[in-house]
Amino acid sequence: MFARLRPYLPTAALAFLIFYFGFHAFTGEGGLLQSDKRDAALVAKSRELAELRAQRQDLEMRAQLMRDTSLSRDLLEERARSLLGFADPRDYVIRMKP
């Protein structure tokens, strides 16, 4: 009986491999049925990128104001008070837990 099925073994193995890879192409981690998860991740990463770009732009502007060519006295005073822990007697200080 095994001798009669022997010619069909390569065909059966090939069919099994096609089924196996086809199944994982649809249901695997990067499969076709996972596109909604990829879209949601893309939207979340796009939001994060926009936030990081805004933060970078703010930091670049602050760095520009602290350069020798265009030094902002207000920003310099604010940073010095913050780093050294000093306050003007007329300032209201609100302490918050970090």
N, CA and C atoms as an extended XYZ file, in Angstrom:
294
Properties=species:S:1:pos:R:3:atomname:S:1:resname:S:1:resid:I:1 pbc="F F F"
N         0.820       -1.192        0.000 N   MET     1
C         0.000        0.000        0.000 CA  MET     1
C         0.869        1.264        0.000 C   MET     1
N         1.945        1.281        0.788 N   PHE     2
C         2.842        2.433        0.843 CA  PHE     2
C         3.526        2.653       -0.508 C   PHE     2
N         3.766        1.594       -1.217 N   ALA     3
C         4.421        1.689       -2.519 CA  ALA     3
C         3.525        2.420       -3.513 C   ALA     3
N         2.202        2.262       -3.398 N   ARG     4
C         1.292        2.939       -4.321 CA  ARG     4
C         1.205        4.441       -4.031 C   ARG     4
N         1.402        4.843       -2.769 N   LEU     5
C         1.310        6.258       -2.390 CA  LEU     5
C         2.630        7.005       -2.541 C   LEU     5
N         3.702        6.271       -2.718 N   ARG     6
C         5.032        6.885       -2.785 CA  ARG     6
C         5.164        7.960       -3.876 C   ARG     6
N         4.617        7.811       -5.054 N   PRO     7
C         4.743        8.860       -6.077 CA  PRO     7
C         4.020       10.163       -5.688 C   PRO     7
N         3.063       10.068       -4.793 N   TYR     8
C         2.284       11.245       -4.409 CA  TYR     8
C         2.857       11.985       -3.189 C   TYR     8
N         3.888       11.449       -2.568 N   LEU     9
C         4.474       12.072       -1.384 CA  LEU     9
C         5.072       13.458       -1.676 C   LEU     9
N         5.838       13.661       -2.738 N   PRO    10
C         6.341       15.011       -3.007 CA  PRO    10
C         5.199       16.015       -3.246 C   PRO    10
N         4.146       15.586       -3.910 N   THR    11
C         2.998       16.470       -4.152 CA  THR    11
C         2.306       16.806       -2.844 C   THR    11
N         2.158       15.829       -1.961 N   ALA    12
C         1.516       16.057       -0.666 CA  ALA    12
C         2.380       16.986        0.198 C   ALA    12
N         3.694       16.793        0.168 N   ALA    13
C         4.588       17.660        0.943 CA  ALA    13
C         4.523       19.091        0.414 C   ALA    13
N         4.488       19.253       -0.893 N   LEU    14
C         4.393       20.580       -1.485 CA  LEU    14
C         3.056       21.232       -1.138 C   LEU    14
N         1.988       20.478       -1.185 N   ALA    15
C         0.669       21.021       -0.829 CA  ALA    15
C         0.646       21.437        0.642 C   ALA    15
N         1.264       20.635        1.505 N   PHE    16
C         1.334       20.991        2.921 CA  PHE    16
C         2.109       22.288        3.121 C   PHE    16
N         3.245       22.441        2.436 N   LEU    17
C         4.038       23.665        2.558 CA  LEU    17
C         3.263       24.886        2.056 C   LEU    17
N         2.542       24.734        0.950 N   ILE    18
C         1.742       25.838        0.430 CA  ILE    18
C         0.671       26.221        1.441 C   ILE    18
N        -0.005       25.235        2.018 N   PHE    19
C        -1.032       25.507        3.023 CA  PHE    19
C        -0.423       26.181        4.252 C   PHE    19
N         0.726       25.687        4.719 N   TYR    20
C         1.374       26.219        5.913 CA  TYR    20
C         1.743       27.691        5.721 C   TYR    20
N         2.431       27.998        4.630 N   PHE    21
C         2.850       29.375        4.395 CA  PHE    21
C         1.666       30.282        4.071 C   PHE    21
N         0.676       29.759        3.383 N   GLY    22
C        -0.522       30.539        3.102 CA  GLY    22
C        -1.276       30.885        4.379 C   GLY    22
N        -1.398       29.927        5.280 N   PHE    23
C        -2.069       30.160        6.562 CA  PHE    23
C        -1.365       31.253        7.353 C   PHE    23
N        -0.036       31.194        7.423 N   HIS    24
C         0.719       32.194        8.178 CA  HIS    24
C         0.777       33.551        7.469 C   HIS    24
N         0.605       33.555        6.152 N   ALA    25
C         0.558       34.828        5.434 CA  ALA    25
C        -0.694       35.610        5.824 C   ALA    25
N        -1.760       34.907        6.156 N   PHE    26
C        -2.994       35.574        6.568 CA  PHE    26
C        -3.045       35.856        8.060 C   PHE    26
N        -2.624       34.914        8.881 N   THR    27
C        -2.836       35.034       10.330 CA  THR    27
C        -1.573       35.315       11.125 C   THR    27
N        -0.428       35.401       10.503 N   GLY    28
C         0.817       35.617       11.227 CA  GLY    28
C         0.929       37.025       11.783 C   GLY    28
N         2.058       37.300       12.432 N   GLU    29
C         2.290       38.595       13.077 CA  GLU    29
C         2.234       39.743       12.076 C   GLU    29
N         2.746       39.553       10.903 N   GLY    30
C         2.694       40.583        9.866 CA  GLY    30
C         1.731       40.218        8.757 C   GLY    30
N         0.758       39.373        9.048 N   GLY    31
C        -0.158       38.866        8.043 CA  GLY    31
C        -1.169       39.882        7.552 C   GLY    31
N        -1.923       39.467        6.559 N   LEU    32
C        -2.907       40.342        5.937 CA  LEU    32
C        -4.057       40.690        6.871 C   LEU    32
N        -4.372       39.840        7.812 N   LEU    33
C        -5.478       40.096        8.726 CA  LEU    33
C        -5.073       41.002        9.888 C   LEU    33
N        -3.817       41.381        9.962 N   GLN    34
C        -3.326       42.245       11.044 CA  GLN    34
C        -3.227       43.701       10.611 C   GLN    34
N        -3.803       44.059        9.486 N   SER    35
C        -3.639       45.419        8.965 CA  SER    35
C        -4.281       46.471        9.870 C   SER    35
N        -5.367       46.139       10.563 N   ASP    36
C        -5.992       47.125       11.457 CA  ASP    36
C        -5.079       47.458       12.631 C   ASP    36
N        -4.350       46.487       13.137 N   LYS    37
C        -3.395       46.747       14.220 CA  LYS    37
C        -2.236       47.606       13.716 C   LYS    37
N        -1.789       47.322       12.487 N   ARG    38
C        -0.715       48.130       11.916 CA  ARG    38
C        -1.169       49.563       11.693 C   ARG    38
N        -2.413       49.736       11.240 N   ASP    39
C        -2.934       51.087       11.024 CA  ASP    39
C        -3.042       51.855       12.336 C   ASP    39
N        -3.501       51.183       13.396 N   ALA    40
C        -3.607       51.837       14.702 CA  ALA    40
C        -2.220       52.209       15.227 C   ALA    40
N        -1.251       51.333       15.039 N   ALA    41
C         0.116       51.633       15.476 CA  ALA    41
C         0.691       52.794       14.674 C   ALA    41
N         0.370       52.855       13.381 N   LEU    42
C         0.848       53.951       12.543 CA  LEU    42
C         0.263       55.283       12.997 C   LEU    42
N        -1.018       55.307       13.345 N   VAL    43
C        -1.656       56.536       13.825 CA  VAL    43
C        -1.022       56.981       15.141 C   VAL    43
N        -0.789       56.031       16.052 N   ALA    44
C        -0.181       56.362       17.348 CA  ALA    44
C         1.235       56.895       17.156 C   ALA    44
N         2.001       56.274       16.292 N   LYS    45
C         3.377       56.733       16.048 CA  LYS    45
C         3.385       58.087       15.346 C   LYS    45
N         2.406       58.350       14.492 N   SER    46
C         2.327       59.651       13.833 CA  SER    46
C         2.041       60.751       14.847 C   SER    46
N         1.145       60.475       15.808 N   ARG    47
C         0.872       61.445       16.870 CA  ARG    47
C         2.125       61.709       17.696 C   ARG    47
N         2.820       60.625       18.049 N   GLU    48
C         4.043       60.764       18.847 CA  GLU    48
C         5.098       61.567       18.086 C   GLU    48
N         5.192       61.341       16.782 N   LEU    49
C         6.145       62.089       15.962 CA  LEU    49
C         5.798       63.572       15.943 C   LEU    49
N         4.518       63.903       15.828 N   ALA    50
C         4.110       65.306       15.826 CA  ALA    50
C         4.441       65.973       17.161 C   ALA    50
N         4.210       65.267       18.272 N   GLU    51
C         4.543       65.811       19.590 CA  GLU    51
C         6.044       66.032       19.732 C   GLU    51
N         6.826       65.067       19.277 N   LEU    52
C         8.282       65.191       19.375 CA  LEU    52
C         8.815       66.318       18.494 C   LEU    52
N         8.212       66.502       17.317 N   ARG    53
C         8.633       67.613       16.462 CA  ARG    53
C         8.334       68.950       17.111 C   ARG    53
N         7.166       69.071       17.737 N   ALA    54
C         6.818       70.318       18.427 CA  ALA    54
C         7.771       70.562       19.591 C   ALA    54
N         8.085       69.509       20.336 N   GLN    55
C         9.012       69.637       21.458 CA  GLN    55
C        10.407       70.036       20.963 C   GLN    55
N        10.835       69.439       19.868 N   ARG    56
C        12.152       69.777       19.319 CA  ARG    56
C        12.185       71.225       18.851 C   ARG    56
N        11.115       71.668       18.207 N   GLN    57
C        11.060       73.052       17.739 CA  GLN    57
C        11.134       74.021       18.921 C   GLN    57
N        10.443       73.702       20.008 N   ASP    58
C        10.494       74.543       21.203 CA  ASP    58
C        11.905       74.576       21.783 C   ASP    58
N        12.552       73.413       21.856 N   LEU    59
C        13.922       73.365       22.391 CA  LEU    59
C        14.905       74.119       21.493 C   LEU    59
N        14.732       74.010       20.178 N   GLU    60
C        15.606       74.737       19.268 CA  GLU    60
C        15.427       76.245       19.426 C   GLU    60
N        14.170       76.681       19.618 N   MET    61
C        13.919       78.103       19.816 CA  MET    61
C        14.566       78.585       21.119 C   MET    61
N        14.436       77.787       22.192 N   ARG    62
C        15.049       78.163       23.470 CA  ARG    62
C        16.571       78.202       23.355 C   ARG    62
N        17.139       77.243       22.639 N   ALA    63
C        18.593       77.229       22.449 CA  ALA    63
C        19.041       78.437       21.642 C   ALA    63
N        18.249       78.830       20.655 N   GLN    64
C        18.583       80.013       19.854 CA  GLN    64
C        18.577       81.267       20.720 C   GLN    64
N        17.640       81.346       21.667 N   LEU    65
C        17.559       82.519       22.529 CA  LEU    65
C        18.709       82.584       23.534 C   LEU    65
N        19.382       81.478       23.763 N   MET    66
C        20.471       81.466       24.735 CA  MET    66
C        21.852       81.582       24.075 C   MET    66
N        21.898       81.741       22.761 N   ARG    67
C        23.180       81.903       22.079 CA  ARG    67
C        23.721       83.304       22.327 C   ARG    67
N        25.027       83.463       22.156 N   ASP    68
C        25.688       84.747       22.390 CA  ASP    68
C        25.149       85.850       21.482 C   ASP    68
N        24.808       85.497       20.256 N   THR    69
C        24.379       86.517       19.300 CA  THR    69
C        22.998       87.072       19.610 C   THR    69
N        22.150       86.275       20.243 N   SER    70
C        20.791       86.753       20.534 CA  SER    70
C        20.371       86.276       21.928 C   SER    70
N        21.059       86.734       22.933 N   LEU    71
C        20.813       86.297       24.298 CA  LEU    71
C        19.566       86.974       24.862 C   LEU    71
N        18.634       86.195       25.335 N   SER    72
C        17.418       86.728       25.935 CA  SER    72
C        17.632       86.803       27.448 C   SER    72
N        17.568       87.993       28.006 N   ARG    73
C        17.808       88.154       29.447 CA  ARG    73
C        16.739       87.447       30.272 C   ARG    73
N        15.491       87.501       29.821 N   ASP    74
C        14.421       86.845       30.575 CA  ASP    74
C        14.634       85.335       30.652 C   ASP    74
N        14.971       84.729       29.512 N   LEU    75
C        15.195       83.289       29.503 CA  LEU    75
C        16.419       82.924       30.331 C   LEU    75
N        17.471       83.713       30.233 N   LEU    76
C        18.678       83.457       31.014 CA  LEU    76
C        18.387       83.542       32.503 C   LEU    76
N        17.631       84.565       32.907 N   GLU    77
C        17.280       84.717       34.316 CA  GLU    77
C        16.402       83.559       34.793 C   GLU    77
N        15.453       83.174       33.959 N   GLU    78
C        14.570       82.061       34.319 CA  GLU    78
C        15.353       80.770       34.522 C   GLU    78
N        16.267       80.463       33.593 N   ARG    79
C        17.072       79.239       33.710 CA  ARG    79
C        17.998       79.296       34.912 C   ARG    79
N        18.617       80.452       35.166 N   ALA    80
C        19.535       80.574       36.306 CA  ALA    80
C        18.774       80.387       37.615 C   ALA    80
N        17.614       80.998       37.747 N   ARG    81
C        16.812       80.837       38.971 CA  ARG    81
C        16.369       79.381       39.142 C   ARG    81
N        15.992       78.764       38.057 N   SER    82
C        15.534       77.381       38.132 CA  SER    82
C        16.668       76.441       38.543 C   SER    82
N        17.827       76.607       37.929 N   LEU    83
C        18.951       75.717       38.218 CA  LEU    83
C        19.559       75.964       39.588 C   LEU    83
N        19.628       77.228       39.996 N   LEU    84
C        20.265       77.557       41.270 CA  LEU    84
C        19.291       77.528       42.442 C   LEU    84
N        18.007       77.514       42.154 N   GLY    85
C        17.015       77.440       43.219 CA  GLY    85
C        16.735       78.774       43.885 C   GLY    85
N        17.035       79.866       43.219 N   PHE    86
C        16.771       81.195       43.773 CA  PHE    86
C        15.418       81.710       43.304 C   PHE    86
N        14.856       82.619       44.099 N   ALA    87
C        13.602       83.261       43.713 CA  ALA    87
C        13.660       84.719       44.122 C   ALA    87
N        12.996       85.540       43.374 N   ASP    88
C        12.893       86.957       43.696 CA  ASP    88
C        11.944       87.102       44.881 C   ASP    88
N        12.186       88.034       45.807 N   PRO    89
C        11.285       88.190       46.959 CA  PRO    89
C         9.845       88.504       46.554 C   PRO    89
N         9.650       89.042       45.373 N   ARG    90
C         8.299       89.358       44.920 CA  ARG    90
C         7.626       88.204       44.193 C   ARG    90
N         8.338       87.100       43.983 N   ASP    91
C         7.778       85.950       43.269 CA  ASP    91
C         6.917       85.111       44.194 C   ASP    91
N         5.894       84.517       43.621 N   TYR    92
C         5.097       83.519       44.330 CA  TYR    92
C         5.644       82.154       43.939 C   TYR    92
N         6.041       81.381       44.927 N   VAL    93
C         6.622       80.069       44.669 CA  VAL    93
C         5.620       79.016       45.080 C   VAL    93
N         5.305       78.141       44.141 N   ILE    94
C         4.394       77.025       44.400 CA  ILE    94
C         5.216       75.758       44.274 C   ILE    94
N         5.390       75.056       45.368 N   ARG    95
C         6.192       73.835       45.353 CA  ARG    95
C         5.303       72.660       44.978 C   ARG    95
N         5.823       71.851       44.088 N   MET    96
C         5.098       70.666       43.625 CA  MET    96
C         6.016       69.463       43.763 C   MET    96
N         5.437       68.330       44.048 N   LYS    97
C         6.231       67.108       44.112 CA  LYS    97
C         6.608       66.682       42.707 C   LYS    97
N         7.858       66.254       42.491 N   PRO    98
C         8.276       65.859       41.149 CA  PRO    98
C         7.628       64.580       40.688 C   PRO    98
